[in-house]
């Protein structure tokens, strides 16, 4: 069992157990509230496969409990299904995807995730195609509601993430009824606010989130280590560095210890105040 300051802090709940990695920054769609201005024209800016496996290995050794993988759209990387399986042999993984690429080939490849400690977290914001697609992309809704049951049928665990400024109770009820019909239980549905970073700023969307509003989840990118997966955002083509903690990402112990010092140094009661996950 891992021991040391990081393992103890995670066990005590002082430090969140998940380590995030930005696998890439390019995407096949352009969401109105995208934190990283991802899209088809965005630079790839990928963490290499070897770097991601190294982070996974070191996270397990330090005493972290699980991994998060986000982008960009991670399945634009052809090796991603096998990489997720390999990382899950170190720690459980939650991987974020827009679920618009699940044709026959990719569905066949992600069958390898069945029975593994991997969950695919899929974005579904509204129960109606027009409202959902207005914030994300044309035909996004249709592709997502086709992909979810196909994944569930193959034994892949699916989580639904709903990112909204606000949602009426009646609309939420219909959305929950939809995800249940698609095979996703309530415990695998999360609702989070739009954060006013990245492309959301240009659309006048989202809540202002200070560092104290964001859980201190160590996040590794090609640019360095950040306080939170909501940290390495991009606006007008420029990387935000207000939540950068170190430029060095490996050994992982260095940014992990820096993050722990920052967490320990916060005033008592200065905990995250927004339901941001």
CORGIHU-V235700 format. One record per pair of residues at least 6 apart in sequence whose ideal C-beta (glycine too) atoms are under 7 Angstrom apart, sorted by the first residue. I is the first residue (numbers start at 0). J is the second residue. If there is no record, write none. Layout:
i | j
I | J
I | J
This chain:
i | j
1 | 60
1 | 61
1 | 62
3 | 61
3 | 62
4 | 256
4 | 259
5 | 14
5 | 61
5 | 62
5 | 255
5 | 259
6 | 61
6 | 62
8 | 14
8 | 259
9 | 16
9 | 62
9 | 63
9 | 64
13 | 262
14 | 215
14 | 258
14 | 259
14 | 262
15 | 214
15 | 215
15 | 216
16 | 63
16 | 64
16 | 65
17 | 63
17 | 64
17 | 65
17 | 66
17 | 67
17 | 216
18 | 54
18 | 58
18 | 63
18 | 66
18 | 217
18 | 219
19 | 67
19 | 69
19 | 216
19 | 218
19 | 219
19 | 228
20 | 46
20 | 51
20 | 54
20 | 66
20 | 68
20 | 219
21 | 46
21 | 69
21 | 70
21 | 220
21 | 231
22 | 45
22 | 46
22 | 51
22 | 68
22 | 69
22 | 70
22 | 71
22 | 73
22 | 76
23 | 43
23 | 44
23 | 45
23 | 70
23 | 71
23 | 73
23 | 75
23 | 76
24 | 35
24 | 37
24 | 41
24 | 42
24 | 43
24 | 44
24 | 70
24 | 71
25 | 37
25 | 41
25 | 42
25 | 43
25 | 71
25 | 75
26 | 37
26 | 38
26 | 41
26 | 70
26 | 71
26 | 72
27 | 39
27 | 72
27 | 75
27 | 99
27 | 100
28 | 97
28 | 99
28 | 135
28 | 136
28 | 139
29 | 38
29 | 136
30 | 134
30 | 135
31 | 134
31 | 198
31 | 202
31 | 204
32 | 134
32 | 162
32 | 193
32 | 198
32 | 199
32 | 202
32 | 204
32 | 205
33 | 197
33 | 198
34 | 194
34 | 196
34 | 197
34 | 229
34 | 232
35 | 71
35 | 197
35 | 232
35 | 233
36 | 197
36 | 198
36 | 233
36 | 234
37 | 70
37 | 71
44 | 221
45 | 76
45 | 221
46 | 220
46 | 221
48 | 78
48 | 82
51 | 82
51 | 86
52 | 85
52 | 86
53 | 249
54 | 219
54 | 251
55 | 66
55 | 86
55 | 89
55 | 90
56 | 89
57 | 249
57 | 250
57 | 251
58 | 66
58 | 90
58 | 251
59 | 89
59 | 90
61 | 251
61 | 252
61 | 255
63 | 90
64 | 90
65 | 90
65 | 91
65 | 92
66 | 86
66 | 90
66 | 92
67 | 93
67 | 228
68 | 83
68 | 92
68 | 94
68 | 95
69 | 95
69 | 228
72 | 96
72 | 97
72 | 100
73 | 79
73 | 94
73 | 95
73 | 96
74 | 96
74 | 100
74 | 105
80 | 108
80 | 109
80 | 111
80 | 112
81 | 111
83 | 92
83 | 94
83 | 112
83 | 117
84 | 111
84 | 112
84 | 115
86 | 92
87 | 115
87 | 116
87 | 117
91 | 116
92 | 116
92 | 117
93 | 118
93 | 120
93 | 158
94 | 117
94 | 119
94 | 120
95 | 120
96 | 119
96 | 121
97 | 122
98 | 121
98 | 142
98 | 143
98 | 146
98 | 147
99 | 139
99 | 142
101 | 146
101 | 149
106 | 149
106 | 153
109 | 150
109 | 155
110 | 153
112 | 155
113 | 153
113 | 154
113 | 155
114 | 154
117 | 156
118 | 156
118 | 158
119 | 150
119 | 155
119 | 157
120 | 158
120 | 160
121 | 143
121 | 147
121 | 157
121 | 159
121 | 160
122 | 160
122 | 162
123 | 131
123 | 143
123 | 159
123 | 161
123 | 178
124 | 131
124 | 134
124 | 135
124 | 161
124 | 162
124 | 163
125 | 131
125 | 170
125 | 174
126 | 170
126 | 173
126 | 174
126 | 177
128 | 140
128 | 141
131 | 139
131 | 140
132 | 138
132 | 139
132 | 140
144 | 181
147 | 157
147 | 181
147 | 182
147 | 183
148 | 181
148 | 182
150 | 157
151 | 157
151 | 182
157 | 183
157 | 187
158 | 187
158 | 189
159 | 178
159 | 183
159 | 187
159 | 188
160 | 189
160 | 191
161 | 174
161 | 188
161 | 190
162 | 191
162 | 193
163 | 193
164 | 192
164 | 193
164 | 204
164 | 205
175 | 185
175 | 188
178 | 188
189 | 276
191 | 274
191 | 275
191 | 276
192 | 205
192 | 206
192 | 273
192 | 275
193 | 199
193 | 204
193 | 205
194 | 205
194 | 206
194 | 208
194 | 229
194 | 275
195 | 204
195 | 205
195 | 206
195 | 207
196 | 229
196 | 232
196 | 234
196 | 239
197 | 232
197 | 233
197 | 234
199 | 205
200 | 234
206 | 273
208 | 229
208 | 273
208 | 275
210 | 226
210 | 242
211 | 269
211 | 271
211 | 272
212 | 271
212 | 272
212 | 273
212 | 275
213 | 226
213 | 227
213 | 229
213 | 271
213 | 275
214 | 227
214 | 271
215 | 226
215 | 227
215 | 258
215 | 262
216 | 227
216 | 228
217 | 224
217 | 254
217 | 255
217 | 258
218 | 224
218 | 225
218 | 227
218 | 228
218 | 230
218 | 231
219 | 248
220 | 231
222 | 231
222 | 238
223 | 243
223 | 245
223 | 246
223 | 248
224 | 244
224 | 245
224 | 248
224 | 254
225 | 231
225 | 242
225 | 243
225 | 244
226 | 242
226 | 244
226 | 258
227 | 242
229 | 275
230 | 242
230 | 243
231 | 238
232 | 239
233 | 239
244 | 254
244 | 257
244 | 258
244 | 261
245 | 253
245 | 254
245 | 257
247 | 253
247 | 254
248 | 254
